[in-house]
Amino acid sequence: MTSTQPAVELSGLTKTFGAVTAVDGLSLRVEPGEVVAFLGPNGAGKTTTIDMLLGLARADAGSVRILGGDPADAVARGRVAAVLQTGGLLKDLTVGETVRLTANLYRHSRPAEEVLDRAGITGIADRVVGKCSGGQQQRLRFALALLPDPDLMVLDEPTTGMDVEGRREFWQALRRDARSGRTVIFATHYLDEADAYADRIVLVRQGRIVADGTTAEIKNLAAGRLVRATLPGADQAALAALPGVDAVEVRGDSVLVRTADSDLVARHLLTRTAARDVEITSRNLEDAFLALTTDHAGA
Amino acid sequence: MTTSLSVPTTDRVAPDRRPPALGGFSPAVLGIELRRVLRNRRTLAFTLIMPAVFFLIFGLPQRGQQLPNGRAVTAYIMVSLAVYAAMVATTSIGAAVATERALGWSRQLRLTPLRPAAYVAIKAVTAMVLGLIAVCVEFAVGAATGVRLPADVWLSTGLGAWLGSLVFAAFGLFVGYLFPAENVMQFIGPILAVLAMFGGLFVPLDVLPDVLRDVARFTPVYGVGEIARAPLTGDGVSVAALANLVVWTVLFALGATRLFRRDTARV
């Protein structure tokens, strides 16, 4: 790739459905070659954002640029391809026919046999789509997306509804295909998928980006431990002054301390204060995810 | 022995990134579409088998009867049912748009370079091919069971039935863009039967009460029926029949175009 244009550039993207703001001034820049996970709970606006990104929905405000052009142009030139969440297949065509039909819509496409193989569905090429499992249909959608050899591949919750084995096989197929140059953006609400397959995680909540960084950076948000104790009238300032403490929160008689050094906090609490019921828990990516994506407003 | 460590890679040959010619309309795509249609037992039963059976049940008993110009009544029934077969065929292909919209296939296609106009063109051509097959099957059944006509009458009635069914290709597309339902033909089938009745395809309009006969002249099947049978009866094509065909074709085509634009603008 000689182009220095971003693969994707979203700025101030906004979409409302009636009184609901699905996407709220979302801006994002993705460089060529990045593998980005769009991570958030259901209803966070991931699918709406992807629809606008692909030109399937029109933004109320803001703009979308894909590989320097508009989405329709990128689609017409086969530079972007997508695996959508549901539907979109003719039940009475076979898997092979669906691929060949779609291949013929491009001026240039990869051979049908090749994409069937890469998606791991060569064995069911003669099966009618209506008789394929959800996972097989999803791999067929993936095969279709491989046809134009796109510069940008967008996947909207590609493993929804698959069992564990199906998910594993799907990601294996995607990983087999992964090579330098292709930009991949996938939406998911599975943390482990984002963790395992993305270089960069964009956390979204209520149509906004609440965190954006490398997988390691996002994991750091969740570093440290949480010390909880029952301590009426806790001295918040004294606790916050301890080395390694990130935050202190008092909830009624309980005190919660987020820290990198839980031993030190525990020792302090047990030796210098009247604290009891001391609990130490480690925080993980799940906690960070919940903390960042759970709606506390109005609570 | 093997010392080379080079791993064969799928080298990135810069693909041809121009949009496809004709918006994606191609013989290959048309071929897959046709194969799919011809594999659908339901479509075949309603477009090819049912009209042929109608002829055997309602046409053959009229053997020996003659039209005022001396031609066989069975030929009149055969041409009428060929029109019916063609209209069911073309409608069902147009209406398949409804199924494909309901299934989300149209949305999937919007992720490909296929232009919406090329999609409609593929549907229209497929409809006309199936319409032609429907006319040929009906004529073959007629010929096999004793209908004899001069070559030019076979040709002109066949062309009339076939080309006239274009009005129903437009009607099918109109319906297809109106209702995004998977089973739209279940609703359209009975409507087509009623229209065929008013178009004089099942019984001659002369047997209908005067009021109904007057109404019938303004229904969409009347024109194509009259035009297709004109070479057979020798009555000539009336202005009313021609106007009927043209007006309905234009109306359905405009309706389909309008809905189609609304559908593609709904990004």
Chai-1 contact restraints between the chains, C-beta under 6 A:
chainA,res_idxA,chainB,res_idxB,connection_type,confidence,min_distance_angstrom,max_distance_angstrom,comment,restraint_id
A,R58,B,V267,contact,1.0,0.0,6.0,A-B,restraint_1
A,A76,B,P19,contact,1.0,0.0,6.0,A-B,restraint_2
A,A76,B,P113,contact,1.0,0.0,6.0,A-B,restraint_3
A,R77,B,R17,contact,1.0,0.0,6.0,A-B,restraint_4
A,A82,B,L111,contact,1.0,0.0,6.0,A-B,restraint_5
A,G87,B,L103,contact,1.0,0.0,6.0,A-B,restraint_6
A,G87,B,G104,contact,1.0,0.0,6.0,A-B,restraint_7
A,G88,B,G104,contact,1.0,0.0,6.0,A-B,restraint_8
A,G88,B,W105,contact,1.0,0.0,6.0,A-B,restraint_9
A,G88,B,R107,contact,1.0,0.0,6.0,A-B,restraint_10
A,G88,B,Q108,contact,1.0,0.0,6.0,A-B,restraint_11
A,L90,B,W105,contact,1.0,0.0,6.0,A-B,restraint_12
A,L93,B,R36,contact,1.0,0.0,6.0,A-B,restraint_13
A,E97,B,I32,contact,1.0,0.0,6.0,A-B,restraint_14
A,L101,B,I32,contact,1.0,0.0,6.0,A-B,restraint_15
A,N104,B,S26,contact,1.0,0.0,6.0,A-B,restraint_16
A,N104,B,A28,contact,1.0,0.0,6.0,A-B,restraint_17
A,N104,B,V29,contact,1.0,0.0,6.0,A-B,restraint_18
A,L105,B,G24,contact,1.0,0.0,6.0,A-B,restraint_19
A,L105,B,T112,contact,1.0,0.0,6.0,A-B,restraint_20
A,L105,B,P113,contact,1.0,0.0,6.0,A-B,restraint_21
A,L105,B,L114,contact,1.0,0.0,6.0,A-B,restraint_22
A,Y106,B,P113,contact,1.0,0.0,6.0,A-B,restraint_23
A,R107,B,D16,contact,1.0,0.0,6.0,A-B,restraint_24
A,R107,B,R18,contact,1.0,0.0,6.0,A-B,restraint_25
A,R107,B,P20,contact,1.0,0.0,6.0,A-B,restraint_26
A,H108,B,P15,contact,1.0,0.0,6.0,A-B,restraint_27
A,H108,B,D16,contact,1.0,0.0,6.0,A-B,restraint_28
A,D149,B,P15,contact,1.0,0.0,6.0,A-B,restraint_29
